[in-house]
Amino acid sequence: MWESLEVLPYVRNFIRNIGVGEVISNLIALLLLLVAIVGVVYVVHLLLKHYLIKLLKLKSQQKKIHWTNLLLKYNVLTKLYWLFTATLLYWLTPIIQSSELPFTALLKEFIQKSLLVTIIVLIVLFVSSILNVINNLYTLSYSIAKQRPIKSYIDVLKIIVWVVASIFIVATIIESSPTTILTGLGALSAVLLLIFKDSIMGFVSSIQLSAYDIVRIGDWIELKAYNVDGDVLDISLNTVKIRNFNKTIVTLPTYKLMESGVINWRGMQEAGGRRIKRAIYIDIDTIKFCDAQLLNKLSTLDLLSAYISEATTSNFSPGTKEGKKSLTNVGLYRRYVKAYLKVHPYIHKDFTFLVRQLQPSEIGLPLEIYVFTNVTNWGIYEEIQSNIFDHLLAILPTFELKPFQSLYK
């Protein structure tokens, strides 16, 4: 449109008619047109910026979570009106060209080429912002977003957009066809694979993490190889961000989770039970058969009185027919521990429930407790576990048993 309409000669002739020399009139005319173009574009830019942002802010105040808030957060309209401004400037630039002034053609070509590169970059930034808005809308609007995050796919789309944009930018600068650029890139495929190795491996790993539901945002995971133990904050194409319980932030390549193996505690949290697996080491020298005095003392314990009464009156205890002589202090202690845990309000009765002896060793006889609490909160769990072992250790002397302590041996 503007190429066939030469505005510059009319402006130059008008200036020449008021007595200005030919060379000066050409320069003044060119300068006036450039100022006019910039002025028009600037006014349009201000109008767009003022009214669009004002309208968007008005909308965003009406709802707490709204797509307009996200448009403001990621400066979508800011990029849009800059894109419109650059496009308008590109469209108006041909009016500075004149067949009578050959250098104006070169000036116009340089300005338009620069603007075209700017427009491509602004399009990419605009598309990236839109993709960010889509990702946030998905995360905020759908409960399944924690299980199936799409950020990795968004990152892949961004990379594709930037690659395509880079090809067009190079093609614009060297004035060549994008097809020619793509043909040349075929020879550099090995180099490109090396450059984007982490992205490619991350992309494959992120698909695996999502498809097999290995890790979600918010999961408590553990990677012993990297001393990682905390909550997943973010999963992207290339990285996974984890906040350790000591409040440090660890960022690992996504594929490292697939390489080294990850312990995910989500199953424990969903099941509603958390395991206690700890042993009390009993000094073997203190293990003995119970005499009448010890049996009388232990019979006063509510959790053992019925069992001791039955064992002594029936002259029988499991595994032998030696009657009360077969009752050992460690056996009764094991019975007591089991009964104590059975009535404990925070121990899960439907999960694995074991109180067992392990192989004796140079550090004593291990009496292992293998049960589950019915709460999964870490702080409460630790409190329950500590209270249980406080009690079980404190009552050991009642059974005339001692814990093994190598320090005193």
C-alpha positions as CSV (number, residue, x, y, z in Angstrom):
1,M,0.0,0.0,0.0
2,W,2.6,2.6,1.1
3,E,5.2,1.5,-1.4
4,S,3.3,3.1,-4.3
5,L,2.6,6.3,-2.3
6,E,5.7,8.5,-2.0
7,V,5.0,10.9,0.8
8,L,8.5,12.2,1.1
9,P,8.6,14.2,-2.1
10,Y,5.5,16.2,-1.1
11,V,7.0,17.1,2.2
12,R,10.3,18.0,0.7
13,N,8.7,20.2,-2.0
14,F,6.7,22.0,0.7
15,I,9.8,22.8,2.7
16,R,11.7,23.8,-0.5
17,N,8.9,26.3,-1.3
18,I,9.5,28.2,1.9
19,G,13.1,28.9,0.9
20,V,15.1,25.9,2.3
21,G,17.9,24.4,0.1
22,E,17.5,21.1,-1.6
23,V,19.9,19.0,0.6
24,I,18.6,20.5,3.8
25,S,15.0,20.1,2.7
26,N,15.5,16.4,2.0
27,L,17.0,15.8,5.4
28,I,14.2,17.9,7.2
29,A,11.5,16.1,5.2
30,L,12.9,12.7,6.2
31,L,13.3,13.7,9.8
32,L,9.7,15.0,9.9
33,L,8.3,11.8,8.5
34,L,10.3,9.7,11.0
35,V,9.1,11.9,13.9
36,A,5.5,11.7,12.6
37,I,5.6,7.9,12.3
38,V,7.1,7.6,15.8
39,G,4.5,10.1,17.2
40,V,1.5,8.2,15.7
41,V,2.8,4.9,17.0
42,Y,3.5,6.3,20.4
43,V,0.0,7.7,20.7
44,V,-1.5,4.4,19.7
45,H,0.8,2.6,22.1
46,L,-0.3,4.8,25.0
47,L,-4.0,4.4,24.2
48,L,-3.7,0.7,24.1
49,K,-1.7,0.5,27.3
50,H,-4.0,2.8,29.2
51,Y,-7.3,1.4,28.3
52,L,-6.4,-2.3,28.0
53,I,-4.6,-2.5,31.4
54,K,-7.3,-0.4,33.0
55,L,-10.0,-2.8,31.7
56,L,-8.0,-5.8,32.8
57,K,-7.4,-4.5,36.3
58,L,-11.2,-3.8,36.7
59,K,-12.0,-7.3,35.7
60,S,-9.4,-8.9,37.9
61,Q,-10.9,-7.1,41.0
62,Q,-14.2,-8.8,40.5
63,K,-12.9,-12.4,41.2
64,K,-10.1,-13.7,43.4
65,I,-8.9,-16.2,40.9
66,H,-9.6,-15.1,37.4
67,W,-7.9,-15.4,34.0
68,T,-7.4,-11.7,34.0
69,N,-5.2,-11.9,37.1
70,L,-3.0,-14.3,35.2
71,L,-2.9,-12.0,32.1
72,L,-1.7,-9.2,34.4
73,K,0.8,-11.5,36.2
74,Y,2.5,-12.6,33.0
75,N,2.2,-9.2,31.2
76,V,0.3,-10.7,28.3
77,L,-1.3,-7.4,27.3
78,T,2.0,-5.6,27.7
79,K,3.6,-7.9,25.2
80,L,0.5,-7.6,23.0
81,Y,0.5,-3.8,22.6
82,W,4.2,-3.8,22.1
83,L,3.6,-6.3,19.3
84,F,0.9,-4.2,17.8
85,T,3.2,-1.1,18.1
86,A,6.1,-2.8,16.3
87,T,3.7,-4.1,13.6
88,L,2.2,-0.6,13.1
89,L,5.7,0.9,12.9
90,Y,6.7,-1.8,10.3
91,W,3.6,-1.0,8.3
92,L,4.2,2.8,8.3
93,T,8.0,2.7,7.5
94,P,7.6,2.5,3.7
95,I,6.4,6.1,3.5
96,I,10.0,7.4,4.1
97,Q,11.1,5.8,0.8
98,S,11.5,8.0,-2.3
99,S,12.7,7.1,-5.8
100,E,14.5,10.4,-5.9
101,L,16.6,9.6,-2.8
102,P,18.1,6.1,-3.2
103,F,19.5,5.9,0.3
104,T,15.9,6.0,1.7
105,A,15.4,2.5,0.2
106,L,18.3,1.2,2.2
107,L,17.2,3.0,5.4
108,K,13.7,1.5,5.0
109,E,15.0,-2.0,4.4
110,F,17.2,-1.8,7.5
111,I,14.4,-0.5,9.7
112,Q,11.9,-3.0,8.5
113,K,14.3,-5.9,8.9
114,S,15.1,-4.8,12.5
115,L,11.4,-4.4,13.1
116,L,10.6,-7.9,11.6
117,V,13.1,-9.5,14.0
118,T,11.6,-7.6,16.9
119,I,8.1,-8.7,15.9
120,I,9.2,-12.4,15.8
121,V,10.7,-12.1,19.3
122,L,7.6,-10.3,20.6
123,I,5.4,-13.1,19.1
124,V,7.5,-15.7,20.9
125,L,7.3,-13.8,24.2
126,F,3.5,-13.4,23.7
127,V,3.0,-17.1,23.0
128,S,5.2,-18.0,26.0
129,S,3.1,-15.8,28.3
130,I,-0.2,-17.4,26.9
131,L,1.3,-20.9,27.6
132,N,2.1,-19.8,31.2
133,V,-1.5,-18.6,31.6
134,I,-2.8,-21.9,30.3
135,N,-0.6,-23.9,32.7
136,N,-1.7,-21.7,35.7
137,L,-5.4,-22.0,34.8
138,Y,-5.1,-25.7,34.6
139,T,-3.2,-25.9,37.9
140,L,-5.7,-23.7,39.7
141,S,-8.9,-25.0,38.1
142,Y,-8.5,-28.8,38.1
143,S,-7.8,-31.1,41.1
144,I,-6.1,-33.6,38.8
145,A,-3.4,-31.0,38.0
146,K,-1.3,-32.3,41.0
147,Q,-1.4,-35.8,39.6
148,R,-1.0,-34.8,35.9
149,P,1.0,-31.6,35.7
150,I,1.4,-30.2,32.1
151,K,4.3,-27.9,32.8
152,S,6.8,-30.3,31.1
153,Y,4.6,-30.2,27.9
154,I,4.4,-26.4,28.1
155,D,8.2,-26.2,28.3
156,V,8.5,-28.4,25.2
157,L,6.1,-26.2,23.3
158,K,8.2,-23.1,24.3
159,I,11.3,-24.8,23.0
160,I,9.6,-25.6,19.7
161,V,8.4,-22.0,19.4
162,W,11.8,-20.6,20.1
163,V,13.5,-23.0,17.6
164,V,11.0,-22.0,14.9
165,A,11.4,-18.3,15.7
166,S,15.2,-18.6,15.6
167,I,15.0,-20.1,12.1
168,F,12.8,-17.3,10.9
169,I,15.1,-14.7,12.5
170,V,18.2,-16.1,10.8
171,A,16.3,-16.4,7.5
172,T,15.2,-12.7,7.9
173,I,18.7,-11.4,8.6
174,I,20.4,-13.3,5.8
175,E,17.4,-12.9,3.4
176,S,17.1,-16.6,2.8
177,S,14.3,-19.1,2.9
178,P,13.5,-21.0,6.2
179,T,13.6,-24.2,4.2
180,T,17.2,-23.6,3.3
181,I,18.0,-23.0,7.0
182,L,16.3,-26.3,8.0
183,T,18.3,-28.1,5.3
184,G,21.5,-26.7,6.7
185,L,20.5,-27.7,10.3
186,G,20.2,-31.3,9.2
187,A,24.0,-31.5,9.0
188,L,24.2,-30.0,12.5
189,S,21.8,-32.5,14.0
190,A,24.5,-34.3,16.1
191,V,25.6,-30.9,17.6
192,L,22.0,-30.0,18.3
193,L,21.4,-33.4,20.0
194,L,24.4,-32.7,22.2
195,I,23.2,-29.1,23.0
196,F,19.7,-30.3,23.9
197,K,20.7,-33.5,25.5
198,D,19.4,-32.6,28.9
199,S,16.1,-31.2,27.5
200,I,15.5,-34.4,25.5
201,M,16.3,-36.7,28.4
202,G,14.3,-34.4,30.7
203,F,11.3,-34.5,28.3
204,V,11.3,-38.3,28.1
205,S,11.7,-38.6,31.9
206,S,9.0,-36.1,32.6
207,I,6.6,-38.1,30.4
208,Q,7.6,-41.2,32.3
209,L,7.1,-39.5,35.7
210,S,3.6,-38.3,34.6
211,A,2.5,-41.5,32.7
212,Y,3.5,-43.9,35.6
213,D,2.4,-41.4,38.3
214,I,5.9,-41.7,40.0
215,V,6.1,-38.2,41.4
216,R,3.6,-35.4,41.9
217,I,3.9,-31.8,43.1
218,G,3.5,-31.9,46.9
219,D,4.9,-35.5,47.3
220,W,7.4,-36.3,50.0
221,I,10.2,-38.0,48.2
222,E,13.7,-39.3,49.2
223,L,16.7,-39.7,47.0
224,K,19.5,-41.1,49.1
225,A,22.1,-40.7,46.3
226,Y,21.7,-36.9,46.5
227,N,20.8,-36.5,50.2
228,V,17.4,-35.3,49.2
229,D,14.5,-35.7,51.7
230,G,11.6,-33.3,51.3
231,D,8.6,-32.1,49.4
232,V,8.4,-31.6,45.6
233,L,7.8,-28.0,44.8
234,D,8.0,-28.0,41.0
235,I,8.4,-30.4,38.1
236,S,9.5,-28.9,34.8
237,L,10.9,-30.2,31.5
238,N,14.6,-30.1,32.7
239,T,14.4,-29.9,36.5
240,V,12.6,-31.1,39.6
241,K,12.7,-28.7,42.6
242,I,12.6,-30.2,46.1
243,R,12.5,-28.4,49.4
244,N,14.3,-30.5,52.1
245,F,13.0,-30.6,55.6
246,N,15.9,-28.4,56.7
247,K,14.4,-25.8,54.3
248,T,17.2,-26.0,51.7
249,I,16.1,-26.1,48.1
250,V,17.6,-28.8,45.8
251,T,17.2,-28.7,42.0
252,L,17.9,-31.8,40.1
253,P,17.7,-32.8,36.4
254,T,14.4,-34.6,35.8
255,Y,16.1,-37.7,34.4
256,K,18.1,-38.1,37.7
257,L,14.9,-39.3,39.4
258,M,14.6,-42.1,36.8
259,E,18.3,-43.0,37.0
260,S,18.9,-43.2,40.7
261,G,15.4,-44.3,41.9
262,V,13.2,-42.3,44.2
263,I,11.4,-43.2,47.4
264,N,7.9,-41.7,47.4
265,W,6.1,-41.5,50.7
266,R,2.8,-40.8,49.1
267,G,1.6,-44.4,49.5
268,M,2.1,-44.1,53.3
269,Q,0.1,-40.9,53.4
270,E,-2.7,-42.2,51.3
271,A,-2.9,-45.5,53.3
272,G,-3.3,-43.6,56.5
273,G,-0.6,-45.5,58.4
274,R,3.1,-44.8,59.1
275,R,5.4,-47.6,60.1
276,I,7.3,-47.9,63.4
277,K,10.2,-50.3,63.0
278,R,12.6,-50.1,66.0
279,A,14.2,-52.6,68.3
280,I,15.0,-52.6,72.1
281,Y,18.2,-54.5,72.7
282,I,17.9,-56.5,75.9
283,D,20.9,-57.5,78.0
284,I,21.0,-61.4,77.6
285,D,22.5,-61.7,81.1
286,T,19.3,-60.4,82.6
287,I,17.0,-63.0,80.9
288,K,15.7,-65.7,83.3
289,F,12.7,-67.8,84.4
290,C,10.2,-66.0,86.6
291,D,10.1,-67.0,90.3
292,A,7.0,-66.7,92.4
293,Q,8.0,-63.2,93.7
294,L,8.4,-61.8,90.1
295,L,5.2,-63.5,89.0
296,N,3.3,-61.9,91.8
297,K,4.7,-58.5,91.0
298,L,3.9,-58.8,87.3
299,S,0.4,-60.0,88.1
300,T,-0.4,-56.6,89.3
301,L,0.0,-55.2,85.8
302,D,-3.5,-55.0,84.2
303,L,-2.2,-56.0,80.8
304,L,-0.6,-59.2,82.1
305,S,-2.7,-60.3,85.0
306,A,-5.2,-62.5,83.0
307,Y,-2.4,-64.1,81.0
308,I,-0.3,-65.0,84.0
309,S,-3.4,-66.3,85.9
310,E,-4.4,-68.6,83.0
311,A,-0.8,-69.8,82.5
312,T,-0.2,-70.7,86.1
313,T,-3.7,-72.2,86.9
314,S,-3.8,-74.4,83.8
315,N,-0.2,-75.4,84.4
316,F,0.4,-74.7,80.7
317,S,2.0,-72.0,78.5
318,P,2.4,-72.1,74.8
319,G,5.2,-74.4,73.6
320,T,5.8,-76.3,76.8
321,K,4.1,-78.2,79.6
322,E,6.4,-77.1,82.4
323,G,3.7,-74.7,83.7
324,K,4.8,-71.6,85.5
325,K,8.4,-72.6,85.4
326,S,8.4,-71.9,81.6
327,L,7.4,-68.3,82.0
328,T,10.5,-66.1,81.4
329,N,10.8,-62.4,82.1
330,V,11.6,-61.6,78.5
331,G,8.6,-63.7,77.3
332,L,6.3,-61.8,79.6
333,Y,7.8,-58.5,78.6
334,R,7.1,-59.4,74.9
335,R,3.5,-60.3,75.9
336,Y,3.2,-57.0,77.7
337,V,4.6,-55.0,74.8
338,K,2.1,-56.6,72.5
339,A,-0.9,-56.0,74.8
340,Y,0.2,-52.4,75.4
341,L,0.3,-51.7,71.7
342,K,-3.0,-53.5,71.1
343,V,-4.8,-51.1,73.3
344,H,-2.8,-48.0,72.2
345,P,-5.3,-45.5,70.6
346,Y,-2.7,-44.4,67.9
347,I,-1.6,-47.9,66.7
348,H,-3.3,-49.2,63.5
349,K,-4.8,-52.7,64.3
350,D,-5.5,-53.6,60.6
351,F,-2.0,-53.2,59.4
352,T,1.0,-55.4,60.0
353,F,1.4,-55.9,63.7
354,L,4.5,-57.7,65.0
355,V,6.4,-57.8,68.2
356,R,9.2,-60.3,67.6
357,Q,12.7,-61.4,68.7
358,L,15.5,-61.1,66.2
359,Q,18.8,-62.9,66.0
360,P,20.8,-62.4,69.3
361,S,24.2,-60.8,68.8
362,E,27.1,-59.3,70.7
363,I,24.8,-56.3,71.4
364,G,22.1,-58.2,73.1
365,L,18.7,-59.7,72.2
366,P,16.7,-57.4,69.8
367,L,13.0,-57.2,70.6
368,E,11.7,-55.5,67.4
369,I,8.4,-53.6,67.3
370,Y,6.9,-53.5,63.8
371,V,3.6,-51.7,63.8
372,F,1.9,-48.7,62.1
373,T,0.5,-45.6,63.6
374,N,-2.9,-44.4,62.4
375,V,-1.7,-40.9,61.8
376,T,0.9,-39.8,59.2
377,N,1.8,-36.3,60.3
378,W,5.5,-36.4,60.9
379,G,5.5,-34.4,64.1
380,I,2.6,-36.3,65.7
381,Y,4.1,-39.6,64.5
382,E,7.5,-38.8,66.2
383,E,5.6,-37.9,69.4
384,I,3.7,-41.2,69.4
385,Q,6.8,-43.2,68.8
386,S,8.8,-41.5,71.5
387,N,6.0,-41.9,74.0
388,I,5.8,-45.6,73.3
389,F,9.5,-46.2,73.7
390,D,9.6,-44.0,76.8
391,H,7.1,-46.3,78.4
392,L,8.6,-49.6,77.2
393,L,12.1,-48.7,78.3
394,A,10.9,-47.3,81.7
395,I,9.0,-50.5,82.5
396,L,12.0,-52.9,81.7
397,P,13.2,-52.9,85.4
398,T,9.8,-54.1,86.5
399,F,10.5,-57.3,84.5
400,E,14.1,-57.4,86.0
401,L,15.5,-56.8,82.6
402,K,18.1,-54.3,81.5
403,P,18.7,-52.7,78.1
404,F,22.1,-53.6,76.6
405,Q,24.5,-50.7,76.8
406,S,28.0,-51.5,75.4
407,L,29.4,-48.4,77.2
408,Y,29.1,-50.1,80.5
409,K,30.4,-53.5,79.5
